[in-house]
Amino acid sequence: MKMRNLMTLALAAYMTGTIGAWAAEDGQSFEKIERGRYLAVLGDCVSCHTAPGGKPFAGGAALETPFGALIGPNITPDVATGVGAWSEEDFRRAMHEGIGRGGARLYPAMPYPAYTKVTRDDVSAIWAYLRSLDPVRNEVQPNQLRFPFNVRRPATSTWDLINFQPGVFQPNPSKSDVWNRGAYLVEGLGHCGTCHTPKNITGGDRGSEALQGALLQDWYAPDLTEDPRTGIGSWSIEEIVRYLKTGANSYDIASGPMAEAVSNSTSKMTDADLLAIATYLKDRAPRSGRAVTALAAANPRMVAGQAIYEDRCAACHSRSGAGVPNLFPRLASAPLIQSVDPTSLIRAVLIGSRAVATSAAPTAPAMPAFGWNLNDTEVADVLTYVRNTWGNAASAVQPEDVSKLRERLSSR
Amino acid sequence: MARKLPATDVLIVGLGWTGSILAHELARSGLNIVAIERGPWRDTATDFPPAYAQDELRYHIRHDLFLRPAQLTMTFRNRASETALPIRSWGSFMPPNGVGGGGVHWNAETWRFLPSDFQMKTHLTERYGEKFLPGDMTIQDWGITYDELEPYYDKFEYLCGTSGKAGNIKGQIQTGGNPFEGARAREYPTPPQKQPYGPTLFAQAAKDMGYKPFPQPSGNLSQAYTNPLGITLGPCTYCGFCEWFGCGNYSKASPQTTILPALVRQPNFEARTQCEVLKINLDGSGKRATGVTYVDTSGNEWEQPADLVLLCAFQLFNVHLLLVSGIGKPYDPRANEGVIGRNYSYQVTSSVDAFFDDKIFNPFIASGSIGMCIDEFNGDNFDHGPHGFVGGGYMGAVQTNGRPLQTTRTPKGTPRWGLEWKEAVAKNYLSNYEAVTHGSCCSYRDVYCDLDPTYTDRFGRKLMRITFDFHENELKMSQYLTGRLAEVVQKMGPRQFETKPRRGPYDVTVYQTTHTCGGAIMGADPKSSALNRYLQSWDVSNLFVMGATAFPQNAGYNPTDTVGALAYWAADAIVKQYLKSPGPLVQI
């Protein structure tokens, strides 16, 4: 097995004519490969580049975008179907410039607008790690976009002109090393903004609203700013670290796409890196939003919602909305509950949701589905109640929003 | 013809409490483990979410969580002179099915047995003399002491997060706990559940009479708890849908809520559900298990070779598999020889129904294991000399449920249907109270399991035949215990009450308890026991048999705590002794 592996690699190197071209450093040193392995964890490469139940990095996970699906390609060193024929420079351009081997522009589902900030050294280490993997033969057709989006992107991209600022991360000398490490991870490899930053009409980041919360794949990636109501303003650094490390803290438990991010990436990060991420996040400004007042308890929708809550929800989440840490998410003063966009909440009520399991918090409790016996108005009412009780304040949930999401979820 | 699969280190038959415990303990030793489970995978939010978990028709009346007799059943007769017939609808006991086993549907009453229970034969003989015991009684010592088992009781209770009040910590009697219990190393993991009015009233009456009431130890938790595996359980909501039901609130200790989330993370563990083990295979010598043969839902037969086989199915099915696999000598009651099927036993429950005019009990505020109990009449906690029987049981006000379809107790003389009955049900629903006794059952020479000569299952295997009836000793015990209970109930001040001791003959169609036991018992002598003190087969040393199958007779307590403790005890022996030097752990 090992021998075949080596031979394939040698063949790949021969075919691409790169033997000795960058031999100044030992590209196969243990230190470099091991560093690359950890950096690939930080970048959560495995999530997009692995099919459910498939071999790691061999491609196949679909990312749904408003323009159609994109499938993470095979990035094992298989010559025919993976990146076996790529050079390190090809890889660096993909990471830093969003340009694939042969000049093809990548779709920004590959988060090169974030990866461009990764240092050359780190990119090189990731490459060394990827080269060390067993080549897996697995043909992937990454581009599943609808017409006209599926037409190959031109070499000069308007999208990039509008949305892409290339350049490696520049530390802020007025901040601590820990802060700068956190900023590097959040803005770079961690590519948090890919999910958590609102997008413009072309799918690019709205730079001025970084990490203020965004919708994707019918999940709402919550606000990560210091906002005390919708963001992480009330979370201590320790609570953020605990959330990322175990998937759960006193406020919430990760599920949906974040469950995957915790499982594959953040739960495997070092405590120092988690502390850095939390330190950076806690030092950012709150989102700029209008003040929201809670709906009155006597509002008919609140009254209806309360009755449903006490019948269906209070047994687990408790009448005070306090929940049980690591088991039933807290609803009172919980940022996700008060999100501007209630999509994740509607979704959880309609079809349920399973929390992440980690070694530190293996329970993996699940929210059962209520879509089969609560109608759209009832779902809207109970969520409106939850979003406006125990100190919470957020917009009412509209039955039409529930209806639309129900339809989208059922057509999956 | 079975197709042969690659060998595994450990093969577990049945993924309930004991299968989950053994799988987790052995997976931590790095062994490759395959568990084969006859029923489906079951998970809280998917299979019994709070949105419909409390469905009495589906789960209680239609037996949703239980084994279907069409898949496998057993035949029954009261005595050897009768012809046994197949049980076609479960009645007296409810065989579990699926991942989690009986741990999914139990009431979660989490009792330890008394120290003297483990040396019952020796203890009673020493105190009362051999002649005090009926000649056909076959009770035995367990071959293990309470003190040896204590750390494993502790381990199981801390896994479950059991809610209770200790009565004896390291020999120091604790106020408010059960003063008769064996010494425990430490307090329960969580405090007792809250008590409703009925148990409070019972406890006051019992106290006034000089008894020492205490809260029943409960696996439905009084508060959130994170166990040593890092798994979190939630607080019980007192919904009263425990026994027969899965818990939708993660509040009842079960394999799902205490072990499986950690077990499924072990890369060396694999479960095959909806696969039914047909037999345990032996090598040519008959002294070594080579694995099992099982069949999947498509009817394909598979042979799974393994170095170590752990029989972790429900008690009745463990005995059946041993019998159909030809392991150990089948018990012959005429010769009083053989070990497989020997000392089958059960339990003896009874009740006192009381009807009040001036009290509202709200029976729907319930958990499978809340209640106030007394233990003065359990085991040998009282002098049996004047009474002419042995054994005993706990008794108390245990408020398990007030479910709408079947909570229809009415006073004697009420018509059994029609308007008058309906009015009586409505009138008494809130204001009647049922207090219960939960009594032991000794083992007897003419009570046993063997293979039925007539009836076979869908694979052509002979069904197991149960021959069981209550004996005079147990009926006397029930009469006595129920009488003592009635005295306490009378003190609670009812308008009227009815004493309902258990009467013979045993009726297999009427639900009493699922605490069947024995059939492959543990002991010190291979002539009278199937398993040694580590639950290892005397005949096939790479086979261990878990569960109440090993009880030589039944104590006056619910069995699960002891089943869990024995599983940890056996797991420890396997890891620390057997794996280092495979072979018999007890030499004769």
Contacts between the chains, C-beta under 8 A, distances in Angstrom:
chain1	res1	chain2	res2	distance
A	312	B	50	7.5
A	312	B	51	7.1
A	315	B	50	5.6
A	315	B	237	4.6
A	315	B	239	7.2
A	315	B	248	7.8
A	315	B	249	5.6
A	316	B	50	6.8
A	316	B	234	6.5
A	316	B	249	5.7
A	316	B	250	7.7
A	324	B	224	4.5
A	324	B	232	7.0
A	324	B	234	4.9
A	324	B	235	7.0
A	325	B	224	7.4
A	325	B	232	7.5
A	326	B	226	6.6
A	326	B	232	4.3
A	327	B	224	6.6
A	327	B	232	4.5
A	327	B	233	7.5
A	327	B	234	5.1
A	327	B	250	6.0
A	328	B	234	6.2
A	328	B	250	8.0
A	352	B	45	6.3
A	352	B	49	7.8
A	354	B	45	7.2
A	357	B	261	6.1
A	357	B	265	6.7
A	359	B	230	7.5
A	359	B	265	6.8
A	360	B	230	6.3
A	361	B	230	6.2
A	361	B	232	7.6
A	362	B	229	6.9
A	362	B	230	5.3
A	362	B	231	5.8
A	362	B	261	4.5
A	362	B	262	5.0
A	362	B	265	5.9
A	363	B	230	7.5
A	363	B	231	4.9
A	363	B	232	4.8
A	363	B	250	7.7
A	363	B	261	5.3
A	364	B	261	5.4
A	365	B	44	7.4
A	365	B	45	7.2
A	365	B	232	7.6
A	365	B	250	6.0
A	366	B	43	7.4
A	366	B	44	6.9
A	366	B	45	3.3
A	366	B	46	7.2
A	367	B	45	6.7
A	368	B	45	4.5
A	368	B	46	7.8
A	368	B	49	3.1
A	368	B	50	6.6
A	368	B	51	5.5
A	368	B	248	7.3
A	369	B	49	7.5
A	369	B	51	7.6
A	370	B	51	6.0
A	372	B	51	7.9
A	373	B	51	6.3
